[in-house]
Amino acid sequence: MALGTATAPYELRFDTGRVCLDLLATTHPAERLDSLPVLRAWITGSGLVPPGTALVHADASWPPAFRELRGRLAPLLRGRP
């Protein structure tokens, strides 16, 4: 990250160029996907759904599921089992 462009501690980032890396960025320096509204914002902001998509079918099971997905992606992207 360029000098002077650090994000706020809980600001969502979409600057890696890949959705999988943006998902990994939701855990450092602090957990960001800690609520359904934040996850909905991340899903929309990442471009996984078109802007304005309501995501009304998302429920409380989604944040833990996305955190599990992120946990499974991390070793793959880092090249470690």
C-alpha positions in Angstrom: 0.0 0.0 0.0 1.4 3.4 -0.9 2.5 5.8 1.9 -0.4 7.8 3.2 -3.1 5.6 1.8 -3.8 3.4 4.9 -7.4 2.5 5.4 -9.3 3.0 8.7 -9.2 0.0 11.0 -12.6 -1.3 9.9 -12.9 0.2 6.4 -13.6 -2.4 3.7 -10.9 -2.7 1.1 -11.3 -3.5 -2.6 -7.9 -2.7 -3.9 -6.2 -6.0 -4.4 -7.5 -6.7 -7.9 -8.9 -10.1 -7.0 -12.1 -10.9 -5.0 -10.3 -13.7 -3.2 -7.6 -11.3 -2.0 -10.1 -8.7 -1.0 -11.8 -11.4 1.1 -8.5 -12.2 2.8 -8.1 -8.5 3.5 -11.2 -8.6 5.7 -9.3 -10.2 8.6 -6.3 -7.9 9.1 -5.7 -6.0 11.2 -9.1 -6.8 12.7 -12.1 -8.9 11.8 -14.4 -6.9 9.5 -17.1 -9.4 8.5 -18.6 -9.4 12.0 -22.2 -8.6 11.1 -24.7 -9.2 8.3 -24.9 -5.5 7.2 -21.1 -5.3 6.8 -21.0 -8.6 4.9 -23.8 -7.3 2.6 -21.7 -4.2 2.0 -18.6 -6.3 1.3 -20.5 -8.5 -1.2 -21.8 -5.5 -3.1 -18.6 -3.5 -2.9 -16.5 -6.5 -4.1 -18.7 -6.7 -7.2 -20.0 -10.2 -6.5 -23.5 -8.8 -7.2 -24.7 -5.8 -9.1 -25.0 -2.5 -7.3 -28.4 -2.1 -5.7 -29.0 -5.9 -5.2 -31.0 -6.2 -2.0 -29.5 -9.5 -0.7 -32.7 -10.0 1.3 -32.1 -13.8 1.4 -28.8 -13.3 3.3 -29.2 -14.3 7.0 -27.2 -14.7 10.1 -25.6 -17.9 8.8 -23.8 -16.0 6.0 -21.0 -14.2 8.1 -19.7 -17.4 9.6 -19.9 -19.1 6.2 -17.8 -16.4 4.6 -15.3 -16.4 7.4 -15.0 -20.2 6.9 -14.5 -19.7 3.2 -11.9 -17.1 3.9 -10.1 -19.5 6.3 -10.0 -22.2 3.6 -8.8 -19.8 0.9 -5.9 -18.4 3.0 -3.7 -21.6 2.9 -4.4 -22.0 -0.9 -3.4 -18.5 -1.7 -0.4 -18.5 0.5 0.8 -21.8 -0.9 0.7 -23.7 2.4 -1.4 -26.6 3.5 
